[in-house]
């Protein structure tokens, strides 16, 4: 990318982008955005991450305390981002 193209993009940038550029130029750490972890975990992986049994994870799914995605009939996967949000709330 040429310097001219970079300047044109900077002049056309929205306020959020300019704020991020300012943070980088001032040496401030960038504020984290929304979770970007798109992995889908099995019940076993979720149980290991939460340090609970598979049955506890199953109950959490049944009680709708954890969201899940049904990939095939009877196959449930838990989004890793939901697991991160759950542990952040309980921390």
Backbone torsions as a table, in degrees:
resi	resn	phi	psi	omega
1	UNK	NA	133.0	-179.3
2	UNK	-81.1	163.7	179.4
3	UNK	-64.2	-37.8	179.7
4	UNK	-63.8	-43.6	178.1
5	UNK	-64.1	-41.1	179.3
6	UNK	-61.8	-43.4	-179.7
7	UNK	-66.6	-40.3	177.8
8	UNK	-61.5	-42.3	178.5
9	UNK	-66.6	-37.0	178.6
10	UNK	-66.1	-40.2	179.0
11	UNK	-68.5	-28.4	-178.4
12	UNK	-94.3	0.8	-174.9
13	UNK	-72.0	151.9	176.6
14	UNK	-81.2	175.2	-173.8
15	UNK	-66.6	-33.6	178.7
16	UNK	-65.3	-42.7	179.4
17	UNK	-65.5	-41.9	178.8
18	UNK	-63.8	-37.1	177.8
19	UNK	-64.2	-39.5	178.0
20	UNK	-67.4	-39.2	178.0
21	UNK	-63.8	-43.3	177.9
22	UNK	-59.8	-42.6	-179.8
23	UNK	-61.5	-41.9	179.8
24	UNK	-66.5	-44.3	-178.1
25	UNK	-67.0	-31.1	179.2
26	UNK	-86.9	-4.1	178.2
27	UNK	79.4	14.2	177.6
28	UNK	-83.7	145.4	176.5
29	UNK	-68.3	142.2	-179.4
30	UNK	-73.8	138.3	179.0
31	UNK	-70.6	137.7	-178.1
32	UNK	-68.9	142.7	178.3
33	UNK	-92.3	-160.6	178.9
34	UNK	-67.3	156.8	-179.7
35	UNK	-57.9	138.2	-178.9
36	UNK	-114.4	13.3	-179.2
37	UNK	-83.5	110.7	-175.7
38	UNK	-103.4	14.6	-179.6
39	UNK	-69.9	151.3	173.7
40	UNK	-113.6	122.9	-175.7
41	UNK	-99.8	147.2	174.5
42	UNK	-76.7	170.8	177.5
43	UNK	-61.8	-39.5	-179.9
44	UNK	-64.4	-44.3	179.0
45	UNK	-64.8	-39.7	178.5
46	UNK	-65.2	-43.3	178.7
47	UNK	-60.9	-41.7	179.3
48	UNK	-65.8	-40.1	-179.5
49	UNK	-67.1	-34.9	-179.7
50	UNK	-90.5	-7.6	-177.9
51	UNK	60.1	45.4	176.7
52	UNK	-132.3	176.3	179.2
53	UNK	-82.4	163.4	176.1
54	UNK	-61.0	-36.7	-179.7
55	UNK	-63.8	-37.0	177.0
56	UNK	-64.3	-41.9	177.4
57	UNK	-63.1	-42.6	178.3
58	UNK	-59.3	-43.2	178.8
59	UNK	-64.9	-38.9	178.0
60	UNK	-63.3	-37.5	176.7
61	UNK	-67.5	-44.9	-178.7
62	UNK	-61.7	-39.8	-179.2
63	UNK	-83.8	2.5	179.7
64	UNK	61.2	31.7	173.9
65	UNK	-85.1	-17.2	175.8
66	UNK	-128.2	131.4	175.1
67	UNK	-76.8	155.5	177.6
68	UNK	-146.2	163.9	176.4
69	UNK	-118.6	130.9	177.9
70	UNK	-93.9	114.4	-176.9
71	UNK	-86.8	-40.8	174.2
72	UNK	-139.2	172.8	179.8
73	UNK	-55.7	116.2	178.1
74	UNK	83.9	-5.1	179.6
75	UNK	-99.3	116.2	-178.6
76	UNK	-114.1	140.3	177.0
77	UNK	-129.7	141.0	-177.7
78	UNK	-104.1	126.0	177.3
79	UNK	-63.7	133.1	-179.3
80	UNK	-62.5	-32.5	178.4
81	UNK	-63.9	-36.9	177.8
82	UNK	-67.1	-36.5	178.5
83	UNK	-67.1	-40.3	177.2
84	UNK	-64.3	-40.4	178.3
85	UNK	-65.5	-39.6	179.3
86	UNK	-63.7	-44.9	-179.3
87	UNK	-70.0	-30.0	177.7
88	UNK	-70.0	-35.5	178.7
89	UNK	-68.7	-40.7	-176.2
90	UNK	-82.9	-5.4	-177.7
91	UNK	-79.7	NA	NA
